[in-house]
């Protein structure tokens, strides 16, 4: 059962940090990829959730990932920051994005649901 259920991506100008995890939050991979390698890598993954911090470029990337059959979650940066466990760096941010995306939230009826 090594299949990835969620991939957190810390977007950057040139080098992206990816954190792949199972539903139980166990780590499957941590990768550093150049901008040109990201789509090829994501296309090789089984369908899963791809989570990113919401920013100007996240919407464009999200559309590309959805074309590949993945579900996309854009997480506001303010919801990611509390989950950075150690020094602020791209790898820690990618892991925090996964944590934030897996946390339940309350809908307008007060019921818990995931992002």
Phi and psi restraints in degrees (value plus and minus 20) as a CYANA .aco file:
   2 UNK   PHI    -119.3   -79.3
   2 UNK   PSI      -5.7    34.3
   3 UNK   PHI     -93.4   -53.4
   3 UNK   PSI     114.9   154.9
   4 UNK   PHI     -94.6   -54.6
   4 UNK   PSI     114.6   154.6
   5 UNK   PHI    -129.4   -89.4
   5 UNK   PSI     -39.6     0.4
   6 UNK   PHI    -169.6  -129.6
   6 UNK   PSI     120.2   160.2
   7 UNK   PHI    -144.1  -104.1
   7 UNK   PSI     103.3   143.3
   8 UNK   PHI    -118.3   -78.3
   8 UNK   PSI     111.6   151.6
   9 UNK   PHI    -142.5  -102.5
   9 UNK   PSI     105.1   145.1
  10 UNK   PHI    -113.6   -73.6
  10 UNK   PSI      88.9   128.9
  11 UNK   PHI     -96.3   -56.3
  11 UNK   PSI     125.5   165.5
  12 UNK   PHI    -169.9  -129.9
  12 UNK   PSI    -197.1  -157.1
  13 UNK   PHI     -92.5   -52.5
  13 UNK   PSI     -67.1   -27.1
  14 UNK   PHI    -138.6   -98.6
  14 UNK   PSI     -63.4   -23.4
  15 UNK   PHI    -138.5   -98.5
  15 UNK   PSI     104.5   144.5
  16 UNK   PHI    -122.9   -82.9
  16 UNK   PSI     123.4   163.4
  17 UNK   PHI    -126.6   -86.6
  17 UNK   PSI     109.1   149.1
  18 UNK   PHI    -136.7   -96.7
  18 UNK   PSI     122.5   162.5
  19 UNK   PHI    -151.4  -111.4
  19 UNK   PSI      92.8   132.8
  20 UNK   PHI    -122.1   -82.1
  20 UNK   PSI     116.6   156.6
  21 UNK   PHI    -162.1  -122.1
  21 UNK   PSI     139.0   179.0
  22 UNK   PHI    -106.5   -66.5
  22 UNK   PSI     155.2   195.2
  23 UNK   PHI     -81.3   -41.3
  23 UNK   PSI     -50.4   -10.4
  24 UNK   PHI    -103.4   -63.4
  24 UNK   PSI     -10.2    29.8
  25 UNK   PHI      55.1    95.1
  25 UNK   PSI     -13.0    27.0
  26 UNK   PHI     -93.6   -53.6
  26 UNK   PSI     123.7   163.7
  27 UNK   PHI     -98.3   -58.3
  27 UNK   PSI     111.4   151.4
  28 UNK   PHI    -119.5   -79.5
  28 UNK   PSI     -63.2   -23.2
  29 UNK   PHI    -176.5  -136.5
  29 UNK   PSI     138.8   178.8
  30 UNK   PHI    -151.4  -111.4
  30 UNK   PSI     102.9   142.9
  31 UNK   PHI    -154.5  -114.5
  31 UNK   PSI     128.9   168.9
  32 UNK   PHI    -135.8   -95.8
  32 UNK   PSI      99.2   139.2
  33 UNK   PHI    -147.7  -107.7
  33 UNK   PSI     127.8   167.8
  34 UNK   PHI     -95.3   -55.3
  34 UNK   PSI     142.6   182.6
  35 UNK   PHI     -72.6   -32.6
  35 UNK   PSI     -61.0   -21.0
  36 UNK   PHI     -91.9   -51.9
  36 UNK   PSI     -38.5     1.5
  37 UNK   PHI    -112.0   -72.0
  37 UNK   PSI     -35.9     4.1
  38 UNK   PHI     -83.6   -43.6
  38 UNK   PSI     -72.1   -32.1
  39 UNK   PHI     -81.7   -41.7
  39 UNK   PSI     -60.9   -20.9
  40 UNK   PHI     -82.3   -42.3
  40 UNK   PSI     -62.6   -22.6
  41 UNK   PHI     -86.1   -46.1
  41 UNK   PSI     -67.3   -27.3
  42 UNK   PHI     -84.2   -44.2
  42 UNK   PSI     -54.7   -14.7
  43 UNK   PHI     -86.1   -46.1
  43 UNK   PSI     -43.1    -3.1
  44 UNK   PHI    -104.6   -64.6
  44 UNK   PSI     -30.7     9.3
  45 UNK   PHI    -105.8   -65.8
  45 UNK   PSI     127.3   167.3
  46 UNK   PHI     -86.1   -46.1
  46 UNK   PSI     140.7   180.7
  47 UNK   PHI     -77.6   -37.6
  47 UNK   PSI     111.5   151.5
  48 UNK   PHI    -176.7  -136.7
  48 UNK   PSI    -195.2  -155.2
  49 UNK   PHI    -110.0   -70.0
  49 UNK   PSI     112.1   152.1
  50 UNK   PHI    -133.5   -93.5
  50 UNK   PSI      97.3   137.3
  51 UNK   PHI    -131.2   -91.2
  51 UNK   PSI     119.5   159.5
  52 UNK   PHI    -163.3  -123.3
  52 UNK   PSI     137.0   177.0
  53 UNK   PHI     -90.2   -50.2
  53 UNK   PSI     118.2   158.2
  54 UNK   PHI     -88.1   -48.1
  54 UNK   PSI     103.7   143.7
  55 UNK   PHI    -176.1  -136.1
  55 UNK   PSI    -198.5  -158.5
  56 UNK   PHI     -78.9   -38.9
  56 UNK   PSI     -60.0   -20.0
  57 UNK   PHI    -108.9   -68.9
  57 UNK   PSI     -33.8     6.2
  58 UNK   PHI     -82.9   -42.9
  58 UNK   PSI     -54.8   -14.8
  59 UNK   PHI     -85.2   -45.2
  59 UNK   PSI     -62.2   -22.2
  60 UNK   PHI     -84.4   -44.4
  60 UNK   PSI     -65.6   -25.6
  61 UNK   PHI     -82.9   -42.9
  61 UNK   PSI     -61.1   -21.1
  62 UNK   PHI     -79.0   -39.0
  62 UNK   PSI     -62.0   -22.0
  63 UNK   PHI     -82.4   -42.4
  63 UNK   PSI     -59.9   -19.9
  64 UNK   PHI     -85.3   -45.3
  64 UNK   PSI     -60.9   -20.9
  65 UNK   PHI     -88.5   -48.5
  65 UNK   PSI     -56.4   -16.4
  66 UNK   PHI     -85.5   -45.5
  66 UNK   PSI     -55.6   -15.6
  67 UNK   PHI     -80.4   -40.4
  67 UNK   PSI     -48.7    -8.7
  68 UNK   PHI    -105.2   -65.2
  68 UNK   PSI     -20.7    19.3
  69 UNK   PHI      77.1   117.1
  69 UNK   PSI     -14.3    25.7
  70 UNK   PHI    -109.7   -69.7
  70 UNK   PSI     136.8   176.8
  71 UNK   PHI    -110.9   -70.9
  71 UNK   PSI     120.5   160.5
  72 UNK   PHI    -135.9   -95.9
  72 UNK   PSI     115.6   155.6
  73 UNK   PHI    -144.6  -104.6
  73 UNK   PSI     104.7   144.7
  74 UNK   PHI    -122.9   -82.9
  74 UNK   PSI     102.3   142.3
  75 UNK   PHI    -128.6   -88.6
  75 UNK   PSI     107.5   147.5
  76 UNK   PHI     -79.4   -39.4
  76 UNK   PSI     116.9   156.9
  77 UNK   PHI     -74.1   -34.1
  77 UNK   PSI     -51.9   -11.9
  78 UNK   PHI     -85.2   -45.2
  78 UNK   PSI     -45.6    -5.6
  79 UNK   PHI    -104.9   -64.9
  79 UNK   PSI     -36.7     3.3
  80 UNK   PHI    -106.6   -66.6
  80 UNK   PSI     -60.0   -20.0
  81 UNK   PHI     -70.4   -30.4
  81 UNK   PSI     -62.0   -22.0
  82 UNK   PHI     -84.8   -44.8
  82 UNK   PSI     -35.2     4.8
  83 UNK   PHI    -117.8   -77.8
  83 UNK   PSI     -17.9    22.1
  84 UNK   PHI     -94.1   -54.1
  84 UNK   PSI      94.0   134.0
  85 UNK   PHI    -105.6   -65.6
  85 UNK   PSI     -45.3    -5.3
  86 UNK   PHI    -158.7  -118.7
  86 UNK   PSI    -175.9  -135.9
  87 UNK   PHI     -72.3   -32.3
  87 UNK   PSI     124.3   164.3
  88 UNK   PHI     -91.6   -51.6
  88 UNK   PSI      90.6   130.6
  89 UNK   PHI    -172.1  -132.1
  89 UNK   PSI     153.5   193.5
  90 UNK   PHI     -84.2   -44.2
  90 UNK   PSI     -58.6   -18.6
  91 UNK   PHI     -85.3   -45.3
  91 UNK   PSI     -62.9   -22.9
  92 UNK   PHI     -85.6   -45.6
  92 UNK   PSI     -56.7   -16.7
  93 UNK   PHI     -84.9   -44.9
  93 UNK   PSI     -62.5   -22.5
  94 UNK   PHI     -82.2   -42.2
  94 UNK   PSI     -61.0   -21.0
  95 UNK   PHI     -86.4   -46.4
  95 UNK   PSI     -60.5   -20.5
  96 UNK   PHI     -84.9   -44.9
  96 UNK   PSI     -54.3   -14.3
  97 UNK   PHI     -82.7   -42.7
  97 UNK   PSI     -62.5   -22.5
  98 UNK   PHI     -81.5   -41.5
  98 UNK   PSI     -67.4   -27.4
  99 UNK   PHI     -78.6   -38.6
  99 UNK   PSI     -66.3   -26.3
 100 UNK   PHI     -84.9   -44.9
 100 UNK   PSI     -58.6   -18.6
 101 UNK   PHI     -89.7   -49.7
 101 UNK   PSI     -47.1    -7.1
 102 UNK   PHI    -106.9   -66.9
 102 UNK   PSI     -30.9     9.1
 103 UNK   PHI     -93.5   -53.5
 103 UNK   PSI     121.0   161.0
 104 UNK   PHI     -92.1   -52.1
 104 UNK   PSI     133.2   173.2
 105 UNK   PHI    -153.2  -113.2
 105 UNK   PSI     146.0   186.0
 106 UNK   PHI    -120.0   -80.0
 106 UNK   PSI     115.8   155.8
 107 UNK   PHI    -106.7   -66.7
 107 UNK   PSI    -194.1  -154.1
 108 UNK   PHI     -86.6   -46.6
 108 UNK   PSI     -34.5     5.5
 109 UNK   PHI    -115.7   -75.7
 109 UNK   PSI     -19.7    20.3
 110 UNK   PHI      65.7   105.7
 110 UNK   PSI     -13.0    27.0
 111 UNK   PHI    -111.7   -71.7
 111 UNK   PSI     126.0   166.0
 112 UNK   PHI     -96.5   -56.5
 112 UNK   PSI     120.3   160.3
 113 UNK   PHI    -172.1  -132.1
 113 UNK   PSI     141.4   181.4
 114 UNK   PHI    -109.1   -69.1
 114 UNK   PSI     141.0   181.0
